[in-house]
Amino acid sequence: MHREGADPANMEMTDFLCDFCGRAWDDAIPMVEGHQGSCICANCLTVAYTEIVGLGHDTRAPSAKCVLCLLEEDTPGWTSPLRTEAVICRRCAKRAGGVLHKDPDWSWTKPAGEG
């Protein structure tokens, strides 16, 4: 998601927002990018990963598209309680978790549970 009024020709780091909570991208919390400028911050990813992968919960509405991969699949997903249009599928949660878990610049680790 992009900050309202951001100049597409001159995007700054803080012009990118987490699709799930609206937090601006900064050096304090890592983010993972999806398609067409979608992003999920590490805080939201921790919750989504725990809910979908660790606990097996599914809050994804039927026919809801994942904002990261843009696919509408019949797989479990997590819907942001703050922005109900923001959904992440299980596959993207696992992929994003793998990206952050392996990134040497961040100390993010996959939450306990299946993975």
C-alpha positions, 0 to 999 in steps of 0.5 A: 500500500502507498501513502496517500499523495505519494509521488509515484515517480519519487517514492520514499521508504516511508511512502510504503505502508503495511497493508495490514496495519498501515504502519510506514516502512522504516528502519525499525521494523522490517517489511516484506513486499508482495505484488504491486506495492503490497507490504506486510510488516514483521509485526503483522507477519508474526500474527498472521504466521502464528494464526495460519501456520502455528494454530491452523486458523483461517479468517479468510473470507471465501473469494478473498484475494491475498494482497501479496500474491493477488491470488484467490485460492481455496487455502487458509488465510488471515484477515487483518482485524484493522483493515478487512480488505487485507488478507494474506494466504498461508503460502505467502505467510510461509514465504514471507516468514522464510524471507525474514527468518533468513535475512541476516539484517534482522533478528526475526524468527518464525513463530513456534508451530508448524513451519 
